[in-house]
Amino acid sequence: MWGDTSIKLGNTLGAVAGFLGVLLLLFYLAGFARGRLSRRLAILLLLGPAVLLLLVGIVVPAARTIYLSLYNEDSTKFLGFGNYTWAFGDSDIHQVLLNTLLWIVIAPILTTALGLVLALLVDRLRGQAVYKSLIFMPMAISFVGASIIWKFVYAYRDPSQPQIGLLSQICMWFGWHNPPNWILSHPLNNFLLMIIMIWVQTGFAMVVLSAAIKAIPEDITEAAVLDGAQGWRLFANVTIPMIRSTIIVVLTTVMITTLKLFDIIRTMTGGNFGTQVLANEMYNQAFTEFNNGRAGALAVLLFLAVVPLVAYNVAMLRKEREVR
Amino acid sequence: MAMLTRTERKRSEPARTAPTRTGVRRALSSPLSTVAVLLVTVVWTVPSLGLLVTSLRPEQDVAQTGWWDFFAHPHLTLANYHDVLFNGGFGVSDGLMPYLVNSLAITVPATIFPIVLASMAAYVLAWIPFKGSDTIFFVFFALQVVPLQMALVPLLQLFSGGAHIGSLTIFPAVGMGGSYAPVWIAHTMFAMPLAVFLLHNFIAQLPRDLIEAARVDGASHFRVFRSVVLPLATPALASFAIFQFLWVWNDLLVGLTFTGGAPESAPMPSRLAQLSGSFGDHWEILTAGAFVSVVIPLVVFFSLQRYFVRGLLAGSVKG
């Protein structure tokens, strides 16, 4: 096994060294060029690879996905918008779209709300760095790791046996002697999966919103306080309006992540038990059902849903930067 | 940034912070808020603690009692880690070690390639203006919108079959079986829009004098890029490197798609997702495996927290 490992790592280092070596050699040779040729060579060699990667890796495939979405499973028969009418007509996909909608409404709102409350509370505690680190920590973990952590929390055992899942055990301590098999209980399971997303993203929301709150000019809060604003009114009439654009950026960012959600569903349920969402169904259509037409149509729907969110997000970020 | 300016101001004008303290701050700094934050922190930490504790308990204990029982009957063992890394157990040969090696072998090049190529492109777009360079920059910027899913199937077809016009091969098949190349290339491609955008923002703001002085001294663009731009851009490169490293390390979709989950080349997350489906009852194995994959991001997180947060915030829309 160690031999295998060293071959793999050796190949990898070789690839990196080769990559850097080729670039350095090209740079060295192109350095001899003079005048207009030198400038053209610089543009070609420095910018060329990135443009090529973008074309081959994103532009052409994306166009081809749109093309594939108009054809049948192995792209031999033109269907027009057949795959799209399937996506909106099929009852299984209705569940998928409904779940996706639930996810992109509930998870971002709860994440942002909780992050905002924490941002307001945590800054005046002693040892805030520790709290912040611990709440932000899940952001470092993969969604797969997070899913396994929570799958264990939701683990089910027959009530007559000693419990191993924390959630069931807590329910029993509080006197609910017959907790359900959480992951199998539809529609509850959707919300249990959302908790994972909220667990991961709340730290992000908290850190961003906390920075925004700290950036509110102190004269403004001072003036409001002198005018008699206190507690809740200060919060609702001064703090919230001042950080409104940041709140929207956080909300849309979490929404975009949620829309592309794949890992949690794949690890927790594989899309079974009524928990399927758009991105995972797209993967299933492509790599389990081998239906490139339907997979393409779902990818296009995902794309169309993401575009306005990203556009809005970027516009808000721009505006915010101009103000500062 | 915002944080910095505020603390500086605080230091120079200590008297001015007093009214704020009596405002929102005091209204919410009751013991109740301390309790609330403490509670959230506990809820946020306990699931991870359960994972760590379970991974260190003997198999028998894990199967028979909840992990909280550990505090009453502490039995520690590293056997699960040995099993999950080397034995696999339950009919799995070799354990997770090959996948861990794969993860490393995927992540390092998939971090270096896009950073080098994107900083090259960013330098041209920022410092060598030509007809159409603004348009190219805008295209890079705009393509951040495209979700991975839009490119997945065609790109996989391209890697496995190549591209042909008639009998003319314009793009050779990379060959999928057991090679890292498709994953490296895919990650590099998908990283490009964000990487070029972020690095351009930084590189465009480098001092003009420095770059022009080097040019006047007769240095070629390649030389300027290597010996002036790259060293000065290190902070931006570091932030992006951390972001990209963690993104690739934690990624499931690209790794799963472009390796097909084969043990020769598949990374940790795709194996863990698979194990979570098929060995769902062997928590001692699953928790140890998850901890192995989580420990590297956590080390990065706790040692480079500032860069980490900055990088993550910058890249939060990626994918």
Interface residues (C-beta under 8 A of the other chain):
Chain A: M1 D4 T5 K8 L9 N11 T12 A15 V16 F19 L20 L23 F27 Y28 A30 G31 A33 S38 R39 A42 I43 L45 L46 L47 P49 A50 V51 L53 L54 V56 G57 I58 V59 V60 P61 A62 R64 T65 L68 L114 V117 L118 L120 L121 V122 D123 R124 L125 Y131 S133 L134 I135 F136 M137 P138 M139 A140 I141 S142 F143 V144 G145 S147 I148 I149 W150 K151 F152 V153 A155 P162 Q163 I164 G165 L166 Q169 W199 T202 G203 F204 V207 V208 A211 A212 K214 A215 E218 T221 E222 A224 V225 L226 A229 Q230 G231 W232 L234 F235 T239 T253 I256 T257 L259 K260 F262 D263 R266 T267 M268 G270 A279 M282 Y283 A286 F287 N292 A295 G296 L298 A299 V300 L302 F303 V306 V307 V310 A311 N313
Chain B: A2 M3 T5 R6 R9 R16 T17 P19 T20 T22 G23 V24 R25 A27 L28 S29 S33 T34 A36 V37 L38 V40 T41 W44 T45 V46 P47 S48 G50 L51 T54 V62 A63 Q64 T65 G66 W67 W68 D69 F86 D94 M97 P98 V101 N102 L104 A105 V108 P109 I112 F113 V116 L117 A118 M120 A121 Y123 V124 L125 I128 F130 I136 V139 F140 L143 Q144 V145 V146 P147 L148 Q149 M150 A151 L152 V153 P154 L155 L158 F171 Y180 A181 W184 I185 A186 T188 M189 F190 M192 P193 V196 S220 H221 F222 R223 F225 R226 L246 W249 N250 D251 L252 L253 T257 P269 L272 A273 S276 G277 G280 W283 L286 T287 G289 A290 S293 V294 P297 L298 V300 F301 F302 Q305 F308 V309 L312 L313 S316 V317 G319
